[in-house]
């Protein structure tokens, strides 16, 4: 069943709610919905409902809430923020899309010393807006109950200033992997408690400079390995989230 997010704090049964213009276009023209078609909608509190198309008014789909959708919890038990350096081409797009599918709650693009590309001027807002749309679409496709937030571009110093709000702060650092120190991440996973906030920092294709890692470590971040193999910039965040899901969800089934 197709899912969309609606811009309402909460809804009630039999209430009629509109889809946004872009979602209406997708629902009516791409999915070819007809009067009576049922879909899942999620409000801003993260509650899901089954709704039915009852009217089309100037290409806006009007839905009637039919019933609550008692879906089992599909969100990760911890709140995960991914902070990433800027990679070329569409690699950041891929990270946001796949990380959303894997359970990420927030994405922070980072301006780092070894970034291959730079976001400047009006490009920053355009890039962030594009990533926000990718996040929303991926959340709908994967039936998430929240849309991961995409932050404005930050420097490392800006990230560190806000990092105290996180319970666990990590760095994916390839030098740690080269040293064969692969146990830290598993130990962190074992100690995680439900609802804790986790921040994981990744470099871009050029990786993190040693001075950047030292600055993060001085702020309480733990450098850790993602295993013996060196992963691409767009692979590492997905690997991390997949390992986290296995540790907190699948291994406990």
C-alpha positions in Angstrom: 0.0 0.0 0.0 1.4 3.4 -1.0 2.3 5.8 1.9 2.4 9.6 2.1 3.0 12.0 5.0 0.4 14.7 5.7 1.1 18.0 7.3 -1.3 17.7 10.2 -0.3 17.3 13.9 -3.0 14.6 14.3 -6.2 13.4 12.6 -9.4 11.7 13.6 -11.5 9.0 12.0 -13.8 10.2 9.1 -11.8 13.4 8.9 -11.0 14.6 5.4 -7.4 15.7 4.7 -5.7 16.8 1.5 -2.4 15.6 0.1 0.2 18.2 -0.9 0.3 19.3 -4.5 3.4 17.2 -5.3 2.0 14.1 -3.5 -1.4 14.6 -5.2 0.4 14.6 -8.6 2.3 11.4 -7.8 -0.8 9.7 -6.3 -3.2 10.6 -9.1 -0.9 10.7 -12.2 1.9 8.2 -11.4 0.0 5.7 -9.2 -3.2 6.3 -11.2 -5.4 6.4 -8.2 -9.2 6.3 -8.5 -12.0 7.3 -6.2 -12.0 4.6 -3.5 -8.3 3.8 -3.7 -6.9 3.3 -0.2 -3.4 4.4 1.0 -1.5 4.8 4.2 -1.0 8.3 5.6 1.2 9.4 8.5 0.7 12.5 10.6 3.3 14.7 12.1 3.2 12.8 15.4 4.2 9.6 13.6 0.7 7.9 13.7 -0.3 5.9 10.7 -3.8 5.6 9.2 -5.5 4.0 6.2 -7.2 6.6 4.1 -9.4 6.5 1.1 -9.5 8.8 -1.9 -13.0 10.5 -1.9 -12.6 13.6 -4.1 -10.3 15.2 -6.6 -10.4 19.0 -6.5 -8.3 21.0 -8.9 -5.8 18.1 -9.0 -5.6 17.9 -5.2 -6.4 14.5 -3.7 -8.8 14.7 -0.8 -8.7 11.7 1.5 -11.0 10.4 4.2 -9.4 8.7 7.3 -10.9 5.2 7.4 -9.0 3.5 10.3 -5.9 3.5 12.4 -3.1 1.4 11.0 -1.7 -0.6 14.0 1.7 -1.2 12.4 4.3 -2.8 14.5 7.2 -0.5 15.5 9.5 -0.1 12.5 11.8 2.7 13.8 15.2 1.9 15.2 15.2 1.8 19.0 17.8 4.6 19.1 17.8 8.0 17.4 20.7 8.1 14.8 22.2 11.2 13.2 24.6 10.7 10.3 27.1 13.6 9.7 29.0 13.2 6.4 31.6 15.0 4.3 30.7 16.2 0.8 31.3 13.6 -2.0 31.1 14.3 -5.7 28.4 13.4 -8.2 25.2 12.0 -6.5 26.9 10.1 -3.7 25.4 12.3 -1.0 22.0 11.7 -2.6 22.5 8.0 -2.3 23.6 8.2 1.3 20.5 10.1 2.3 18.2 7.8 0.4 19.6 4.5 1.6 20.3 5.8 5.2 16.7 6.8 5.4 15.6 3.3 4.4 17.9 1.9 7.0 16.5 4.0 9.9 18.5 7.3 10.1 16.7 10.2 11.9 18.8 13.1 10.8 21.5 13.9 8.2 24.1 16.6 8.6 26.2 17.6 5.6 29.7 18.5 6.8 32.3 20.8 5.2 35.6 19.0 5.8 39.2 19.7 4.7 39.5 16.8 2.2 36.1 17.2 0.6 36.3 16.8 -3.2 33.5 19.3 -3.8 32.4 22.5 -2.0 28.9 23.8 -1.4 28.9 27.6 -1.6 26.3 30.4 -1.9 22.9 29.5 -3.2 24.1 26.0 -3.9 23.8 25.2 -0.2 20.1 25.7 0.1 19.4 24.0 -3.3 21.4 21.0 -2.2 19.7 20.8 1.3 16.2 21.2 -0.3 17.0 18.4 -2.8 18.2 16.1 0.0 15.1 16.8 2.0 12.9 15.7 -0.9 15.0 12.5 -1.3 14.6 11.9 2.5 10.8 12.3 2.3 10.4 10.0 -0.7 12.6 7.3 0.8 10.7 7.5 4.1 7.4 7.0 2.2 8.8 4.1 0.1 10.2 2.3 3.2 7.0 3.1 5.3 8.9 5.0 7.9 6.8 6.8 10.5 9.1 9.9 10.5 10.9 11.8 7.8 14.6 12.2 8.6 15.6 15.9 8.9 18.3 17.3 6.7 20.3 19.9 8.4 22.0 22.9 6.9 25.6 22.6 6.0 27.8 22.7 9.0 31.5 23.0 9.8 33.2 20.6 12.2 33.3 23.4 14.8 29.6 23.9 14.5 28.9 20.2 14.8 31.1 20.0 18.0 29.2 22.9 19.6 25.9 21.0 19.4 27.3 17.5 20.0 26.7 17.6 23.8 23.0 16.8 23.1 24.0 13.3 22.0 24.5 10.3 24.3 27.0 8.5 22.0 29.4 10.3 19.6 31.4 8.2 17.1 33.8 8.6 14.2 34.3 6.2 11.4 38.0 6.3 10.9 39.9 4.1 8.5 43.2 4.4 10.5 41.5 2.6 13.4 40.5 -0.1 11.0 44.1 -0.4 9.7 45.3 -0.9 13.3 43.0 -3.9 13.6 40.9 -2.3 16.4 37.5 -3.7 15.4 35.9 -4.3 18.8 34.9 -0.8 19.8 31.7 -0.6 17.7 30.4 -3.9 18.9 31.0 -2.8 22.5 29.2 0.5 21.9 26.2 -1.4 20.4 26.0 -3.7 23.4 25.8 -0.7 25.8 23.2 1.3 23.8 19.8 1.8 25.5 16.5 2.6 23.9 15.8 6.2 22.9 19.5 7.2 23.2 20.8 9.7 20.6 23.7 8.5 18.5 25.9 10.7 16.3 28.2 9.1 13.7 30.7 11.2 11.7 32.0 10.0 8.3 34.5 11.6 5.9 34.0 12.1 2.2 36.1 10.3 -0.5 39.2 12.0 0.8 38.5 10.8 4.4 39.1 12.7 7.6 42.3 14.6 8.4 44.1 13.4 11.5 43.7 16.9 13.0 39.9 16.7 12.4 39.8 13.3 14.2 41.9 14.7 17.1 39.5 17.7 17.4 36.5 15.3 17.5 38.2 13.0 20.0 39.0 16.0 22.3 35.2 16.8 22.2 34.4 13.3 23.4 34.0 11.4 20.1 35.2 7.8 19.9 37.0 6.7 16.7 36.0 3.3 15.6 36.5 0.7 12.9 33.8 -0.6 10.5 35.7 -3.8 10.0 38.8 -4.9 8.2 37.8 -3.7 4.7 38.0 0.0 3.7 34.6 1.1 2.5 33.6 3.8 0.0 32.2 7.1 1.3 28.7 6.1 0.2 28.9 2.6 1.6 30.2 3.3 5.1 27.0 5.0 6.6 24.8 2.2 5.2 27.1 -0.5 6.6 27.0 1.2 10.0 23.2 1.5 10.1 22.8 -2.1 8.9 25.2 -3.4 11.6 23.3 -1.3 14.2 19.9 -2.7 13.0 21.3 -6.2 13.3 22.7 -5.6 16.8 19.6 -3.9 18.2 16.7 -5.6 16.2 17.5 -8.7 14.3 19.9 -10.4 16.8 17.2 -10.0 19.5 14.4 -11.8 17.6 
